Amino acid sequence: MKQTIFASDLDNTLIFSYKHALDTDLCVEYLDGKPQGYLPPTAPAMLEELMENALFIPVTSRSVEQYLRIQFPLRCRPRYGAAANGGILLDGGAVDQVWRQESLELVRPWRQAMEEVLAALGKQPQAKRFRMVDELFVFAACDGPQEALALREELRDRTPLDVEVTGRKVYCFPPSLNKGAAVDRLRARFGAERVICAGDSPIDRPMLERADVAIVPHGQLAQGLPCPERAVCGPGERFYEFVLRQAAARIG
């Protein structure tokens, strides 16, 4: 097995929405028949070359269903993917049941807290949609970022779960379920000596802190990372292109 893992977040790190797509970008995701997610046009060739020397594993907070919507070009389709914030490992699109059962055991002490958060969300007008994701964490969608931040403040004093916000989305994770723990498990599973991680949000921070190389956008997330090496995208650059260039340069 390859000794280097390239563990990358997906949304706004490798994949971006139609709102940011250029005419030359490649659509790899459709939702209800409408274009949803894109890759830069250079991504397939760069990922293909990168995968010759490293194991590419997306690590995402997407549910399994959402992850499987992504249609990577065959030449750069990853065999493995860590969905549900790393709680579910997919192998060729199939759920690794041993990994899943281990994850369910990890979050079992937080089951009551998740049920309580679900009940609380039903009384919060900011939460327009909410649900349990793959039995592992709680997700809520709001109308906009300000509503999501307000909901986070409402929940933080009520739950021992880790409450994070990205855009208009609110995530309530058991402390044992984070991308850093997923990276540790991936290292052990595949015997990796080196892990290169890329991410753009606070949800990615535990993973970036465990990395040998962290690829991050300019801003607060880049501050204080304890990893041995950082690559920081400058303002004005397309982060998803920067990620691939930096990963390829370090993997060789």
N, C-alpha and C positions, 0 to 999 in steps of 0.2 A: 504494500500500500504506500502511496506517496507520503512523504514526510512533512509536507507543508499543506496546511488547510487555508483556503481563502474563504473566510466566513463573512458574508456580507448581508446587511439589511437589504430589503427590496425597495419599498416605496420611498421615493425622494432620495434614494441612494443609488440604486441601479435602474429602477423603473420610475417613470414619472407620468403624470396624468396628461390627458389631451389638452389641458389648459396651458401646458408648457411645451407642447410638441411643435416641432418645425416640420415643414413639408417633407424633408428628407428622413425623418425619424421613422422607426419601424414599430408598427402596432403589434403587440404581443398579448393583448388582453381585450376581450369584449364583454360587456355587461348588458344583458337584454338586447343583444344585437348591435350595440353602439360601441365605437372605439373607446377604450378606457385607459389602458396602460401602454407605454412606449419604451423602447430602448433607443439609444443613439445608433446611427447607421453603422458605426465602426464596431459596435459591441460584439456581434457574432464572431467576427474574425479574431478580435482581441481575446474574447473568452475562450475560443477554441484553442488558441495558442497557449493561453494561461493554463488551461486544463491538461496540457501535455506534461506539465511540471508540478501541478498542485491539484488538490482535491477541492473543487468549488462547491460550497454548501451554503445556499441562502439560509439565513436565520431571520425569521420574520414573526411579527405578532399576528399576521393573517391567520384566519382559521384554515383548516385543511381544505374546505370547499373553496375558499378564496384563493388559496395557493394554487390549487389545481386548475383555476381559470387561466393561469398564465401559460402561454404556449411558447416556450423558448424555441428558437430555431433548432432543428435536429442536431446541427453541428456543435451547438453549445448548450445542449439540454443537460442540466445537472442530474446525476443519478440520485443524489440525496438532497433532501430539503428538510430543514427544521422549522416546522410551523408552530402555531399557538405559543409564541414566545419561547420556542425551543422545547416545549413539552411534548411534541409529537415529531418523531423522525419518520420521514417518508423515504422509501427505497423503491425507486422506479414507479412512484405514485401509490404504492401500497404502504399502509401503516405498519411500522415495526411494533408489534404488540408487546414485546418485552420492554422496549423503551417507554411505551405508553403506560404500561402498568407501573413501572418505576416512577413515572411522573405523577400518576394518580396517588401513589403512596406519599410522594413528597408534598402534595397539596392537601392530603387528607386532614391534617390538623387545622386547616383553614376553611374547611367545608362550611361550618356554621357561619363563619364571618362572611363568606360569599353569599349564602342564603340571606343573611341580614342586609347586605348591601343591595341585593335584588329587591328586597321588600322596601328599602329606603328609597330606591330609585323610582319606584311606583308613586311616591309622594312628592317627587321633585319635578316641577314644571319644566326645568331646563332639559331634562332627559326626554327626548322625543322618541328614541328607540333604545332598548337595552335588552341584554340577554347574557346567558352563560355561554362561553365559547369553548367548545370541545371538552366540556366538563372541567376546565382547568382555570379559567379566570372570568371576570365580569367585564363587559364592554357596554358603553353608552354613547350615543350620538346626540349632539346638540345642534342648534341652528347655526352657531358660529363660534369662533374662538373665545369671545368674551363670556358667552354662556357656559362654555366648557370649563373655563377657569373658575367661574363662580360655582359650578357644580363641584369641582375639585375641592374648593374651600369648604363647601357644605359637608363633604364626605370625609375629609381628612381627620377630623376630630371624632368621627363616629366609628372608625374601622381600623383594625390593625393591618389591613391590606395596604400595599404600596399603590398609591393613586397617582397616575401620570396622565399628562395631557399632550396630545399632538393635534394641532389645529382645532377642529370641532369635536374631536373624539376623546373620550375619557376611558382609561383602562384601570381596573382594580386587580392587581396581581397578588397572589400569595407571595410572601417574601422569598420562599424557596424556589419560585418559578421566575427566573430572569435569564437574560441572554448570556450573562457571565457564567451562570451554572451550566447552561447549555454548551458553552465553549469548553468548559472543563470536562464535560461528559464526552464531547466530540474528540478532544485530545486523547482521552483514555480509550475510546472506542476504536479510533483509527491509528493510534500510536504516533500521533503527530509530534514532531519536535519543535515546530514553528507554526504560529497561527497569525495570519494577517486579517485584520477586521476593518470593516468600513461601516459607518453609520452616521445618521444625521440628527437624532433626537435623544432626549433623556432616557428613553426606553433602551437605547443602544449603549448607554454609558457603562453598565456592568460588563458588557462584552468588550468594549474598547479598553477598559481597565485591565482585562485579562490578556490582551493581545501582546504579541511581540512587536507588531507594527500596527498602529491605529491610523486610519485614513478618515479625516473629519473635515467638515466645512469650517470656514472662518467664524469665530464667535465664541460664546460661552462654553460650548461643549468641548472645545479644544483646550480649555484651561485646566491645569492640574491633573492631567492624566498621568498615572504612574508607569505606563508602559515604556519599554526601552526606546522606542522610536515613534515619532509622529510625522504624518504628512498632512499639512493643513492647506485646504483649498482657498485661494484668494478670493476676495469679493469680485463679483462680475464673471467668474468662471462657471461653466456648467459642471456642477459637482459630479453628476453621473459619468461624465467623460473623464474628469480628473481621477475618479476612483479607479477606473480601468487602467489608465496610464500608470498610476502609481503602483497598483498591484502588479502589473506586468513588469515594471522596472525592477521590483524587488523579488519577483519570482524568477525572472530571467527566462 
